[in-house]
Amino acid sequence: SQTIHQWPATLVQPVGSPLSLECTVEGTSNPNLYWYRQAAGRGLQLLFYSVGIGQISSEVPQNLSASRPQDRQFILSSKKLLLSDSGFYLCACQTGGSMGETQYFGPGTRLLVL
Amino acid sequence: AQKITQTQPGMFVQEKEAVTLDCTYDTSDQSYGLFWYKQPSSGEMIFLIYQGSYDEQNATEGRYSLNFQKARKSANLVISASQLGDSAMYFCAMRELPSNTGKLIFGQGTTLQVKP
């Protein structure tokens, strides 16, 4: 079964600074990869997803971007962070495209922008 | 547009009792999938159970069962014999066609607290 790693686990950044969050997956190949953001006590909002290397789909217009340089690596970036970028960022992985295919999640990164 | 609604922000249940967490959904598709995830305080999302729109039987996984009422567009999670470790936030999610992207839409979640 797949294992999803995310780092860093926690990050405190000043407004206007750049951001790079990394997600790597083990135990599977050619997965679909996802970035979600969760505000405190709220549901998950899908930010980006990728069905293959270099293929990124954006769900929400914002100052964040995503890249997939390798099959099992997914990176979330920003050139200049905003206060509203604070939240809990979760990477998820899915192998296969059937309706019932389960998405598995990493441990998440807590980002606080000050 | 598809939507998931969880109307219970917080729930309490006594240890060893059963509890039902509500989830209603809105979709115009005939083919869709419904998922429940558990999020403990650590933050990681843990998959619990899945129900397909064409499944004739309600899904069950150990102490978890899904009360699927298609005509009412509801997919409530039932946890039997609650344990202290069940205290967490619970999310209902839906997937529509095309399923190859795997996109999930999540509800706002229900916080469950199990009392000893």
Interface residues (C-beta under 8 A of the other chain):
Chain A: N32 Y34 G41 R42 G43 L44 Q45 L46 Y49 V51 S57 E59 F88 L90 A92 Q94 G97 S98 M99 G100 E101 T102 Q103 Y104 F105 G106 P107 G108 R110
Chain B: S31 Y32 G33 F35 Y37 S42 G43 E44 M45 I46 F47 Y50 G52 F91 R95 L97 S99 N100 T101 G102 K103 L104 I105 F106 G107 Q108 G109 T111
